[in-house]
Amino acid sequence: LALYRGAYQIEGLNIWKRTKSPKEPFVSVQKIDLSLAWRGLFQGKLLGDLKVDKVKLDLVDSDKKEKKQFGAGEEDWKTIAGKLVPIELESFKMTRSEVHLINRDLKVPVDVVLDRIEVQASNIKNTDKNKELLPTTIDASARFQKDAKVQADAKVNLLAKIPTFQAKAEMKHFDITKLNDFFLGYGPFTFTSGHLSIFSEISTKQNKIVGYVKPFFEDLDVIGDKEHFDSPKRFFNEIGLAMANFILKNRKENTVATKIEFEGASSAPNIDKWDAVWTSIHHGFVKALKENLENTISIKDVPTKK
């Protein structure tokens, strides 16, 4: 406790499932620091500034229910985390953190990691901009599979009963071969070379969502000179991917790309699959898509209930 600044710290926190070994916590945090937000006190509100450092979150996938670890249950991880923070927050900061998706049941164990996570959220309780539709600002960055930088920013209304936000995210020039263990386990297929860039914009309100995802595959190669196929399924998967790459590649840019648009209910939006196919063909044979964020999606574009 630091009474002079109205704060407390928790160091070395671990949370794990009752059925899991304590050696494998679901969440581990090196330090939690909660202090009073004095600017909130000046407005008659008891609010806090929360800082967490070196969070490690392990999501475990498995065909066996008892091995899965995604934070769901009678009392999920968000409820437990809420008990550690007894007051409402005005700002939140996360530093040097990481999230792992792990599956040890596969022939080749999978560990997909998002590390170097930095998140900054301000004006959570609308102390400064309480008349704005999306008053909270969130900026985030991370590194995917210890290779490519991921950047995202969002405007959010965290006080709304129904999630309301608009967000943008991008990842550039990720070495796709670093996901071969994942593709082999869940495909099965692998890549011998190639880079992936992704650009996305999403907005949602009143349980409605609208947005797009633009993936770009550059210098993609699926089948190596001495490729070994350990199953018929992998053979046909890789042949199909190689043919699609050969047919749809834009020869000038050396990329395969498309734009996947979606709109509708947040739980199950409609995805325009045929338009995505046509866009990929258009990219390959007519005009290449621009490899960037379009800045075309905002909260005003979300279809609202009549």
C-alpha positions as CSV (number, residue, x, y, z in Angstrom):
1,L,0.0,0.0,0.0
2,A,1.2,3.5,-0.8
3,L,-1.3,5.7,1.1
4,Y,0.4,8.9,0.2
5,R,-0.7,8.5,-3.4
6,G,-3.8,6.3,-2.8
7,A,-2.3,3.2,-4.4
8,Y,-1.5,-0.4,-4.0
9,Q,0.6,-3.0,-5.9
10,I,0.4,-6.7,-6.4
11,E,3.5,-8.5,-7.5
12,G,3.8,-12.1,-8.9
13,L,0.1,-12.9,-9.4
14,N,-0.8,-16.3,-10.9
15,I,-4.3,-17.5,-11.9
16,W,-4.9,-21.1,-13.1
17,K,-7.8,-23.5,-13.6
18,R,-8.5,-25.8,-10.7
19,T,-7.9,-28.9,-12.9
20,K,-4.6,-27.6,-14.3
21,S,-1.1,-27.9,-12.7
22,P,0.0,-24.7,-10.8
23,K,3.1,-24.8,-13.0
24,E,0.9,-23.8,-16.0
25,P,-1.1,-20.7,-14.9
26,F,-3.7,-19.4,-17.2
27,V,-2.6,-15.8,-16.4
28,S,0.6,-14.6,-14.8
29,V,1.3,-11.0,-14.0
30,Q,4.6,-9.6,-12.8
31,K,3.2,-6.4,-11.4
32,I,-0.2,-4.7,-11.0
33,D,-0.3,-1.1,-9.9
34,L,-3.6,0.7,-9.1
35,S,-3.7,4.3,-8.1
36,L,-6.4,6.9,-7.6
37,A,-7.0,9.1,-10.7
38,W,-6.9,12.6,-9.1
39,R,-8.5,14.3,-12.1
40,G,-11.6,12.1,-11.4
41,L,-11.7,13.1,-7.8
42,F,-11.9,16.8,-8.8
43,Q,-15.1,15.9,-10.6
44,G,-16.5,13.9,-7.7
45,K,-15.7,10.5,-9.1
46,L,-13.7,7.7,-7.5
47,L,-11.7,6.3,-10.4
48,G,-8.4,4.6,-10.8
49,D,-5.4,4.4,-13.1
50,L,-4.4,0.7,-13.7
51,K,-0.9,-0.4,-14.9
52,V,0.0,-4.0,-15.5
53,D,3.4,-5.2,-16.5
54,K,4.5,-8.5,-18.0
55,V,1.2,-10.2,-18.4
56,K,1.4,-13.8,-19.8
57,L,-1.8,-15.3,-21.0
58,D,-1.8,-19.0,-22.1
59,L,-4.8,-20.1,-24.2
60,V,-4.7,-23.9,-24.6
61,D,-6.5,-25.7,-27.4
62,S,-7.2,-29.5,-27.3
63,D,-9.7,-32.1,-28.5
64,K,-10.1,-33.0,-24.9
65,K,-12.4,-30.7,-23.0
66,E,-10.5,-31.0,-19.7
67,K,-7.3,-29.8,-21.3
68,K,-8.8,-26.7,-22.9
69,Q,-8.0,-23.4,-21.3
70,F,-9.8,-20.3,-22.7
71,G,-10.9,-18.6,-19.5
72,A,-14.5,-19.7,-19.7
73,G,-16.3,-21.5,-16.8
74,E,-18.5,-20.8,-13.8
75,E,-16.4,-17.8,-13.0
76,D,-14.4,-16.5,-15.9
77,W,-11.1,-14.7,-15.8
78,K,-12.7,-11.3,-16.4
79,T,-14.8,-11.7,-13.2
80,I,-11.7,-12.7,-11.2
81,A,-9.7,-9.8,-12.6
82,G,-12.6,-7.5,-11.6
83,K,-12.2,-8.5,-8.0
84,L,-8.6,-7.4,-7.9
85,V,-9.7,-3.8,-9.0
86,P,-12.3,-2.6,-6.5
87,I,-12.9,0.8,-8.3
88,E,-13.8,1.8,-11.8
89,L,-11.0,2.8,-14.1
90,E,-10.2,6.0,-15.8
91,S,-7.0,4.8,-17.6
92,F,-5.3,1.5,-18.3
93,K,-1.8,0.7,-19.4
94,M,-0.3,-2.7,-20.3
95,T,3.4,-3.2,-21.0
96,R,5.8,-6.0,-22.0
97,S,3.0,-8.6,-22.2
98,E,2.3,-11.7,-24.3
99,V,-0.5,-14.1,-25.3
100,H,0.1,-17.7,-26.4
101,L,-2.2,-20.1,-28.3
102,I,-0.9,-23.6,-27.5
103,N,-1.8,-27.1,-28.6
104,R,0.4,-29.9,-27.4
105,D,-1.9,-32.7,-28.7
106,L,-0.8,-32.3,-32.3
107,K,2.0,-34.3,-33.9
108,V,4.1,-31.1,-34.0
109,P,3.2,-28.9,-30.9
110,V,1.8,-25.5,-31.8
111,D,2.7,-22.2,-30.0
112,V,1.4,-19.1,-31.7
113,V,2.5,-16.0,-29.8
114,L,1.7,-12.4,-29.7
115,D,4.4,-10.7,-27.6
116,R,5.8,-7.2,-26.8
117,I,2.2,-6.2,-26.3
118,E,1.8,-2.5,-25.3
119,V,-1.7,-1.1,-24.7
120,Q,-2.8,2.4,-23.6
121,A,-6.4,3.3,-22.9
122,S,-7.5,6.7,-21.7
123,N,-10.7,8.5,-20.7
124,I,-12.4,5.2,-19.9
125,K,-15.1,6.8,-17.7
126,N,-15.6,9.8,-19.9
127,T,-14.2,12.3,-17.5
128,D,-12.9,14.6,-20.3
129,K,-15.2,13.9,-23.3
130,N,-18.5,12.7,-21.8
131,K,-20.6,13.9,-24.7
132,E,-18.7,12.0,-27.4
133,L,-20.2,8.8,-28.9
134,L,-16.8,7.1,-28.6
135,P,-14.9,8.9,-25.9
136,T,-12.3,6.3,-25.0
137,T,-9.1,6.1,-27.0
138,I,-7.1,2.8,-27.2
139,D,-3.6,2.5,-28.9
140,A,-2.0,-0.9,-29.1
141,S,1.1,-2.6,-30.6
142,A,2.6,-6.1,-30.5
143,R,4.8,-8.5,-32.4
144,F,3.3,-11.6,-34.0
145,Q,5.2,-14.9,-33.9
146,K,8.4,-12.9,-33.0
147,D,8.5,-11.5,-36.5
148,A,6.1,-8.8,-37.7
149,K,4.8,-5.8,-35.9
150,V,1.0,-5.4,-35.3
151,Q,-0.5,-2.0,-34.8
152,A,-4.0,-1.1,-33.8
153,D,-6.0,1.9,-32.6
154,A,-9.7,2.2,-31.6
155,K,-12.3,4.7,-30.4
156,V,-14.6,2.9,-27.9
157,N,-17.6,3.5,-25.6
158,L,-16.8,1.2,-22.7
159,L,-19.9,2.4,-20.8
160,A,-22.4,1.3,-23.4
161,K,-24.3,-1.9,-22.5
162,I,-23.8,-3.1,-26.1
163,P,-20.2,-3.0,-27.5
164,T,-19.7,0.2,-29.5
165,F,-16.4,0.9,-31.2
166,Q,-14.5,1.6,-34.4
167,A,-11.0,0.1,-34.9
168,K,-8.2,-0.2,-37.4
169,A,-5.4,-2.7,-37.4
170,E,-2.5,-3.7,-39.7
171,M,0.4,-6.1,-39.9
172,K,3.0,-5.9,-42.6
173,H,5.5,-8.4,-44.1
174,F,5.0,-11.3,-41.8
175,D,7.1,-14.4,-42.7
176,I,4.3,-16.9,-43.2
177,T,6.6,-19.9,-42.8
178,K,6.8,-19.1,-39.1
179,L,3.2,-20.4,-38.9
180,N,4.0,-23.8,-40.6
181,D,3.5,-25.8,-37.4
182,F,0.1,-24.2,-37.0
183,F,-0.8,-24.9,-40.7
184,L,0.5,-28.4,-40.5
185,G,-1.6,-29.2,-37.4
186,Y,-4.8,-27.5,-38.5
187,G,-4.6,-27.9,-42.3
188,P,-2.6,-29.8,-43.0
189,F,-0.4,-27.8,-45.4
190,T,2.8,-25.7,-45.2
191,F,4.6,-22.9,-47.1
192,T,8.2,-22.9,-48.3
193,S,8.3,-19.0,-48.5
194,G,6.1,-16.0,-48.5
195,H,5.1,-12.9,-46.6
196,L,1.7,-11.9,-45.3
197,S,0.3,-8.4,-44.7
198,I,-3.2,-7.7,-43.3
199,F,-5.2,-4.5,-43.1
200,S,-8.6,-4.3,-41.4
201,E,-11.2,-1.8,-40.3
202,I,-14.2,-2.7,-38.1
203,S,-17.1,-0.7,-36.5
204,T,-19.9,-2.0,-34.3
205,K,-22.9,-0.7,-32.4
206,Q,-26.3,-2.0,-31.3
207,N,-25.2,-5.6,-32.0
208,K,-24.5,-4.7,-35.7
209,I,-21.1,-4.8,-37.3
210,V,-19.5,-3.7,-40.6
211,G,-15.9,-3.9,-41.8
212,Y,-13.4,-5.6,-44.0
213,V,-10.1,-7.6,-44.0
214,K,-7.5,-7.2,-46.8
215,P,-4.9,-10.0,-46.8
216,F,-1.9,-9.8,-49.1
217,F,0.4,-12.8,-49.9
218,E,3.7,-11.7,-51.4
219,D,6.4,-14.0,-53.0
220,L,4.3,-17.0,-52.0
221,D,5.6,-20.5,-52.6
222,V,3.8,-23.6,-51.4
223,I,5.6,-26.7,-52.7
224,G,9.3,-27.1,-52.4
225,D,11.7,-28.9,-54.7
226,K,11.9,-31.9,-52.3
227,E,8.4,-31.7,-50.8
228,H,7.3,-34.6,-48.6
229,F,3.6,-35.3,-48.4
230,D,2.8,-37.4,-45.3
231,S,-0.9,-37.7,-46.2
232,P,-3.2,-37.5,-49.2
233,K,-5.1,-34.6,-47.5
234,R,-1.9,-32.6,-47.3
235,F,-1.1,-33.4,-50.9
236,F,-4.4,-32.1,-52.2
237,N,-4.4,-29.1,-49.9
238,E,-1.0,-27.9,-51.1
239,I,-1.7,-28.6,-54.8
240,G,-4.9,-26.5,-54.5
241,L,-3.0,-23.7,-52.8
242,A,-0.3,-23.8,-55.4
243,M,-2.8,-23.6,-58.2
244,A,-4.7,-20.7,-56.6
245,N,-1.4,-18.9,-56.1
246,F,-0.3,-19.5,-59.7
247,I,-3.7,-18.4,-61.2
248,L,-4.5,-15.4,-59.0
249,K,-1.0,-13.9,-58.7
250,N,-0.6,-10.3,-59.9
251,R,2.6,-10.7,-61.9
252,K,3.6,-7.1,-61.6
253,E,3.3,-6.9,-57.8
254,N,4.0,-10.6,-57.2
255,T,1.1,-10.8,-54.8
256,V,-2.2,-12.6,-54.3
257,A,-4.8,-10.5,-52.5
258,T,-8.4,-9.9,-51.8
259,K,-10.8,-7.8,-49.8
260,I,-13.3,-9.7,-47.5
261,E,-16.2,-7.5,-46.5
262,F,-18.7,-8.3,-43.8
263,E,-21.9,-6.7,-42.4
264,G,-24.8,-7.7,-40.2
265,A,-25.3,-9.1,-36.7
266,S,-22.2,-9.0,-34.6
267,S,-22.5,-12.6,-33.6
268,A,-22.8,-13.9,-37.2
269,P,-22.2,-11.2,-39.9
270,N,-22.8,-11.8,-43.6
271,I,-19.6,-12.3,-45.5
272,D,-19.6,-11.5,-49.2
273,K,-17.7,-14.6,-50.4
274,W,-18.3,-14.1,-54.1
275,D,-17.3,-10.5,-54.0
276,A,-14.1,-11.6,-52.3
277,V,-13.4,-14.1,-55.1
278,W,-14.1,-11.5,-57.8
279,T,-11.8,-9.0,-56.0
280,S,-9.0,-11.6,-55.9
281,I,-9.5,-12.2,-59.7
282,H,-9.6,-8.4,-60.3
283,H,-6.4,-8.0,-58.3
284,G,-4.6,-10.6,-60.3
285,F,-5.7,-9.7,-63.8
286,V,-7.0,-6.1,-63.9
287,K,-5.8,-3.7,-61.2
288,A,-3.9,-4.5,-58.0
289,L,-5.4,-3.6,-54.6
290,K,-3.7,-0.9,-52.6
291,E,-1.7,-2.4,-49.8
292,N,-2.9,-0.1,-47.0
293,L,-5.8,0.9,-44.8
294,E,-8.6,2.5,-46.8
295,N,-10.0,4.7,-43.9
296,T,-13.5,4.0,-45.2
297,I,-15.2,2.4,-42.2
298,S,-16.6,4.5,-39.3
299,I,-19.3,4.1,-36.7
300,K,-21.7,6.0,-39.0
301,D,-21.5,3.1,-41.5
302,V,-23.0,0.6,-39.1
303,P,-26.6,-0.3,-40.1
304,T,-28.8,0.5,-37.1
305,K,-32.1,-1.1,-36.1
306,K,-35.2,0.7,-37.4
